[in-house]
Amino acid sequence: MTRPPARNADPERRGHDHDGAAFAGPGTPTWTHTTEEPILARPAVGDRRVYTGTRSGRVLAVDRTDGRVVWERELPAETVTAPVVLRSGAVFVAGFDDFGRAETTVHALDAGTGEDRWAAGTARGSRAPPVVAGNRVVVSHADDSLVVRRASDGTVAWDAAAASGDAAVARGTVFHATGDGVAAYGLSDGEPCWSRTLDGNSTTAPVAVDGLVLTGRRSGDLYALDAGTGEPRWTADLFRPAFHDDLRNMGRDGQGPPANRSAISTLSVTADTAFVGTCNAVFALDVGDGTVRWVRDLDCDYVHSSAAVGGRLHLGTADGSVYVLTYDGDVEYHLSPSNATTARATLADGALFVGGEALPEGPHSAPTSGFLSGYVDG
């Protein structure tokens, strides 16, 4: 039986699957499915299908071997976050509506048909993907609430007033990162455990490993907190002044470098290494003390997604490329999907699935379409 990828199988959302197989080819996609709207969500992979969402609120399920569309759903939201698919046969998705027009913004869909098992939520919805652990679905809403629902029927188990941000679950605790810092709650009852104020808005979902909670911030700092108390263990400053100086005249608006050039954008953590994606580089840090082991500069504008699988780091970038690196930082693959302007990659059983935004053929000024590709050997 095939196994779901690390993102779906691991409620700690570490981006790490030590038992999985790394991508080893082919260098061109086996299939590509195009959409009229950009795909902003990282794909989720089940036993037979790949699931993703679009900017217009559509959710698609395609056959993982040939890219054939099995079903699609239009949700009452402007944008769909990354889906989560479970062996129970459910796909969990959240949507966001900037105008607050949607009545249901969290959906548990039947993985086989796309039909609702249940639907709930708030008017504006969520920009962050749901996190599923046991019979709990954790959703951070844009109306500044953290809501934990029962996965079986969508009823509310508990909620808390909390600014919007990414969450993760580890060992019965919900870790929620926002613009103020990180807070921890009991998964079963919502009892507050601790709260820690940090500098800068959060830019990555928190990751729990070996008694630590790691979170990346807009300032370029990576914080490691004690998972039980929230006390700081170490901080790594990944800001690179020389890089910013080189870019002082290269801003998209002509007024200097784009904002957030130092922001940490992705985080994948193994037992001893944190792989941290930033503007055009990936750092490998010692989990124990935050020491930088190596830095690999990449020809891209931000790392969008990362997955550490089978001794390889798989990266999707904001220029549409996909890199596969060894844990020593050597580049083994550099894939450039045709017309892609962004790429988010997911691994499953050695196969690579990439979704993103694309430019249409002919004159263009901005991405107006999307693509989902499968690099499936055989």
C-alpha positions in Angstrom: 0.0 0.0 0.0 1.4 3.4 -0.9 1.9 6.0 1.9 0.8 9.6 2.0 3.6 12.2 1.9 5.2 13.6 5.1 3.0 16.7 5.2 -0.1 14.6 5.4 1.2 11.8 7.5 2.9 13.9 10.2 0.7 16.1 12.4 3.9 17.8 13.7 4.3 19.3 10.2 8.1 18.9 10.3 8.4 18.5 6.5 10.4 15.4 7.2 9.8 11.7 6.3 12.9 9.7 7.1 11.2 6.5 5.8 10.2 7.9 2.4 12.0 7.6 -0.9 13.7 10.7 -2.4 13.0 11.9 -5.9 15.4 10.3 -8.4 14.0 11.2 -11.7 12.6 11.6 -14.4 13.8 15.1 -15.3 10.6 15.9 -17.3 7.0 15.6 -16.0 5.1 12.5 -16.8 1.9 14.6 -17.0 0.8 18.2 -16.5 -2.7 19.5 -15.9 -3.3 23.2 -16.5 -6.0 25.4 -14.9 -7.4 28.7 -15.8 -6.6 30.1 -12.3 -3.2 30.1 -10.5 -2.6 27.2 -8.1 -1.4 28.7 -4.8 -1.6 25.5 -2.7 1.0 22.8 -2.2 -0.4 19.5 -3.5 -1.5 16.8 -1.2 -1.1 13.1 -2.2 -3.2 10.1 -1.3 -2.9 6.5 -2.4 -4.3 7.2 -5.9 -4.9 10.9 -6.3 -3.3 14.3 -6.0 -5.3 17.2 -4.5 -4.8 20.9 -4.8 -6.7 24.2 -4.7 -6.8 27.3 -6.9 -7.1 31.1 -6.4 -10.8 31.0 -7.4 -11.7 28.6 -4.7 -11.7 25.3 -6.7 -10.4 22.0 -5.2 -9.2 19.4 -7.7 -8.5 15.7 -7.4 -6.4 14.2 -10.3 -5.1 10.7 -10.9 -1.6 10.5 -9.6 -0.4 8.3 -12.5 -1.7 10.3 -15.5 -3.1 13.6 -14.3 -6.7 12.9 -15.3 -9.2 15.0 -13.4 -11.3 12.7 -11.2 -13.4 15.4 -9.6 -13.5 19.1 -8.8 -15.4 21.3 -6.4 -16.1 25.0 -6.3 -16.0 26.3 -2.7 -17.5 29.6 -1.4 -14.0 31.2 -1.0 -11.6 33.3 -3.1 -8.6 31.1 -2.4 -8.1 27.6 -1.2 -5.2 26.7 1.2 -3.1 23.5 0.9 -5.3 20.4 1.4 -4.6 17.7 3.9 -5.6 14.1 2.9 -5.9 11.2 5.4 -6.2 7.5 5.1 -9.7 7.8 6.5 -10.7 8.9 3.0 -11.2 12.6 3.9 -9.6 15.7 2.4 -9.6 18.7 4.7 -9.3 22.2 3.1 -9.8 25.8 4.2 -10.6 28.8 2.2 -10.2 32.6 2.5 -12.6 35.3 1.4 -11.3 38.9 1.9 -14.8 40.4 1.7 -16.3 38.0 4.3 -19.0 36.7 2.0 -18.4 33.0 2.5 -20.7 31.1 4.9 -18.6 27.9 5.1 -14.8 28.1 4.8 -13.6 24.8 6.3 -14.6 21.6 4.5 -14.1 17.9 5.0 -14.5 16.4 1.6 -14.8 12.8 0.6 -11.5 11.9 -1.1 -13.2 9.7 -3.6 -16.1 12.0 -4.8 -15.4 15.5 -3.5 -18.7 15.7 -1.7 -19.0 17.4 1.7 -18.7 15.3 4.8 -19.2 18.5 6.7 -18.7 22.2 6.2 -18.2 25.0 8.8 -16.1 28.0 9.5 -16.3 31.8 9.7 -17.2 34.4 7.1 -13.6 35.3 6.2 -12.1 31.9 6.6 -8.4 31.0 6.9 -5.2 31.8 5.0 -3.5 28.9 6.8 -3.9 25.2 6.0 -5.8 23.1 8.5 -3.8 20.8 10.8 -5.3 17.3 11.5 -4.3 15.2 14.5 -6.4 12.3 15.6 -10.0 13.4 15.7 -9.1 17.1 15.8 -8.9 19.7 13.0 -7.0 22.9 14.0 -7.9 26.0 12.0 -6.6 29.5 12.5 -9.2 32.0 11.2 -8.7 35.5 9.8 -11.2 36.9 12.3 -8.6 36.3 15.0 -9.8 33.0 16.4 -8.2 29.6 16.7 -10.9 26.9 16.3 -10.4 23.2 17.0 -13.1 21.0 15.5 -13.9 17.3 15.7 -12.7 15.7 12.5 -15.6 13.3 12.4 -18.4 15.9 12.2 -17.0 19.4 12.3 -18.4 20.3 15.7 -16.3 22.7 17.8 -14.2 21.1 20.5 -12.9 24.4 21.7 -11.8 27.8 20.5 -9.6 30.7 21.6 -9.1 34.4 20.7 -5.8 34.4 18.8 -4.5 36.3 15.9 -4.3 34.5 12.5 -1.2 32.4 11.9 0.1 28.9 11.2 -0.3 26.1 13.7 1.2 22.6 14.3 0.4 19.8 16.7 2.9 17.6 18.6 2.4 15.3 21.5 -1.1 16.5 22.4 -0.2 20.2 22.2 -1.2 22.9 19.6 1.6 25.4 18.8 0.3 28.5 17.2 2.6 31.2 15.7 1.3 34.7 15.0 2.6 38.3 14.6 3.1 38.4 18.4 4.9 35.2 19.0 4.0 31.6 19.8 1.4 30.2 22.1 0.7 26.6 23.2 -2.6 25.0 24.0 -3.7 21.5 25.1 -5.1 19.8 22.0 -8.0 18.0 23.8 -9.4 20.9 25.9 -7.7 24.2 24.7 -6.1 24.8 28.1 -3.4 27.5 27.7 0.1 26.1 28.3 2.3 29.0 27.7 2.8 32.1 25.5 6.0 33.7 24.3 6.3 37.1 22.6 8.8 37.3 19.7 10.1 40.0 17.4 8.7 40.1 13.9 5.7 38.4 12.3 5.7 34.6 11.8 6.6 33.4 8.3 6.6 29.6 8.8 4.4 27.1 10.6 6.0 26.2 13.9 7.8 22.8 14.0 8.2 20.7 17.1 11.2 18.3 17.4 13.1 16.8 20.3 11.5 19.0 23.0 11.9 22.2 20.9 9.5 24.4 18.9 11.1 26.2 16.0 9.5 29.1 14.2 10.8 31.4 11.4 10.2 35.1 11.5 10.0 38.0 9.0 13.1 39.5 10.5 15.2 36.6 9.4 15.5 35.1 12.9 14.9 31.4 13.6 13.7 30.9 17.2 14.0 27.7 19.1 11.8 27.5 22.2 11.4 24.9 24.9 8.2 23.0 23.9 7.1 22.5 27.5 7.7 26.1 28.8 8.2 28.4 25.8 11.5 29.6 27.2 14.1 30.5 24.5 16.8 27.9 23.9 18.6 29.7 21.0 18.1 32.2 18.2 19.8 32.1 14.8 20.1 35.4 12.9 20.0 34.6 9.1 20.0 38.3 8.0 22.8 38.8 5.4 23.7 42.6 5.1 26.0 42.1 2.1 23.2 40.4 0.2 20.9 43.4 0.9 23.6 45.8 -0.2 24.0 44.1 -3.5 20.2 44.4 -4.1 19.8 48.0 -3.0 18.9 49.1 -6.6 17.0 46.0 -7.6 13.6 46.5 -5.9 10.5 45.8 -8.0 9.2 49.3 -7.3 12.6 51.0 -8.0 12.9 52.1 -4.4 15.3 49.5 -3.1 15.1 45.7 -2.4 11.7 44.2 -2.0 10.4 44.0 1.6 11.0 40.8 3.5 14.2 39.9 1.7 15.5 38.3 4.9 12.2 36.6 5.8 12.4 32.9 6.5 9.9 31.3 4.1 10.2 27.5 4.7 11.3 25.2 7.5 11.9 21.4 7.3 13.4 19.7 10.4 15.0 16.3 10.8 16.2 14.8 14.1 19.4 16.9 14.1 19.1 19.5 11.3 16.8 22.4 10.5 16.7 23.3 6.7 15.7 26.9 6.4 14.6 28.6 3.2 14.9 32.3 2.7 15.1 34.7 -0.3 17.5 32.9 -2.6 19.2 30.5 -0.3 18.8 27.5 2.0 20.6 27.2 5.4 21.3 24.0 7.3 21.4 24.5 11.1 22.2 22.3 14.0 19.0 21.7 15.9 20.8 21.5 19.2 22.3 25.0 19.2 21.4 26.8 16.0 24.9 26.7 14.5 24.9 27.2 10.7 26.4 24.1 9.1 26.2 25.3 5.5 24.5 27.8 3.2 23.5 27.0 -0.4 22.7 30.0 -2.7 20.0 29.3 -5.3 19.1 31.1 -8.5 15.6 32.0 -7.3 13.5 34.6 -5.6 12.4 32.8 -2.4 12.0 29.2 -1.5 8.3 28.4 -1.4 8.2 24.8 -0.1 10.5 22.3 1.3 10.4 18.6 2.1 13.2 16.5 3.6 12.6 13.0 2.4 15.0 10.0 2.0 18.1 12.0 2.7 17.3 14.7 0.1 15.8 18.2 0.5 13.2 19.0 -2.2 12.5 22.7 -2.7 9.9 24.6 -4.7 10.7 28.2 -5.5 9.1 31.6 -6.3 10.6 31.5 -9.8 9.0 28.2 -10.8 12.0 26.0 -10.2 12.4 22.8 -8.2 15.7 21.9 -6.6 16.7 18.6 -5.1 19.7 18.8 -2.7 21.6 16.3 -0.6 21.7 16.9 3.1 25.2 18.2 2.5 23.8 21.0 0.3 24.9 19.6 -3.1 22.3 20.2 -5.9 21.3 16.9 -7.6 18.3 18.1 -9.7 17.2 21.5 -10.9 13.9 21.3 -12.7 12.2 24.2 -14.5 8.6 23.5 -15.5 7.6 25.3 -18.7 6.1 28.9 -18.1 6.1 28.3 -14.4 6.5 31.4 -12.2 6.0 29.7 -8.8 6.4 26.1 -7.7 5.4 24.2 -4.6 6.5 20.5 -4.4 5.3 17.5 -2.5 6.9 14.0 -2.4 5.2 10.6 -2.3 6.9 7.2 -2.8 9.7 8.8 -4.8 7.4 10.7 -7.1 7.4 14.5 -7.2 4.2 16.5 -7.6 4.5 20.2 -8.3 1.8 22.9 -8.4 2.1 26.6 -9.1 1.4 29.7 -11.1 2.1 29.9 -14.8 2.3 32.4 -17.6 0.0 31.8 -20.6 1.5 31.5 -24.1 2.0 34.8 -25.9 2.2 38.4 -24.5 1.6 38.6 -20.8 2.3 40.8 -17.7 1.3 38.6 -14.8 0.5 34.9 -14.0 -3.0 34.2 -15.0 -3.1 30.4 -15.0 -1.9 27.4 -13.0 -0.4 24.0 -13.4 -0.1 20.7 -11.6 2.6 18.3 -12.8 3.6 14.8 -11.8 7.1 13.5 -12.1 6.2 9.8 -11.9 8.8 7.2 -13.0 7.1 4.6 -15.0 
